[in-house]
Amino acid sequence: MRSAPLILFAGIAFSSSIGPPAIAQRHSQGDAAALFRSEVAEAPQKLNWKGSQFSDETRFAVAASGLSWRPEYEGVSLFRNEKSGLAYSDAASRARAFEGARSAGQEKIAFSFAFSLALDPERQDTAWRDARQFLGRYGRDYEQALAGILQSPDKLPLLPSYTYAAADLLAMRGNPKLRALFFTLAESSDRYLRSRGIAGLGASAFRGEPASRHVAEAADRPREFSVSAVERRMIDEALRRAAEDKNWHTRAAAAYALGLCGDESELPLLEKLATDRAYIIERTGDKRTSQVAYPVRSAASRALEALGKTTSGVTEGVFSGKELQRALRGGQNVTNDHSDVDRKLLKNVTFAWVGF
């Protein structure tokens, strides 16, 4: 079961309602609220929902995801029933359906299939990128659907299991209007969500090039927005606390965020993070060798590059024998360290994002 902090920010990320009355007033191009007007109104009834009342964002997520109306395109169903419950159909079929519906101008169906690919691609590939670019046209509506997943009740089918993936996607976008949500996530007892809140804060205060080339190359490119002195101070304080966090997810996120929004005053802290002890080790096809990655060091090194500095420490590589011993000496193995992280949710993060 997800912890309480996941729902504490309900309603604070967006200032206006997306319930049926508000949707009736919105009909502009790229307006997903208009596309899903009837589905939003009927979502709880179609699900035969008897639990607590949905937030406006969750009601929208239920409709936009297709959960309440089960879209199909040319014989491809978005969902399938398994013994463990409702699941998405295979990614390749969903990608074909998305491309077909988009080409045919069936925006509503295309949105739901694209949303599924953003949350649950087969891997970080062209289909994942194309789906996010398509959804990006809907801006705020896309973000509201993601926020609705974070606010969804535990007993809602399917969507709660993509809480981590939704947090990833929101952090990638780094919309400054989401700062209240990011600050809330940054205080979560769930360390994965905490790290995404920290990453989102960094992206929301993005300083511009060259950071996007060096730090955000695997994510949606954040845009440069103005930040008030008060907000900048609050963000800096949150990132500095995160850099000292006991969990490596959060420390890596702090390094990533500092590379996006920091300046030369952050160099000492980044240089410290570039010597972080946490490592992840995996066997390769050759039993004699192992793949080793230092996620915090790697994020810090990319951040330092963004600020014009380089590091010489080991960040990753394939090693064997004495080289492997040297690479691991003094390190902390966090390969199976999932403390304060919901393992069930971790299983549904099917795409890699900047190494943490």
Disulfide bonds with the S-S distance in Angstrom:
none
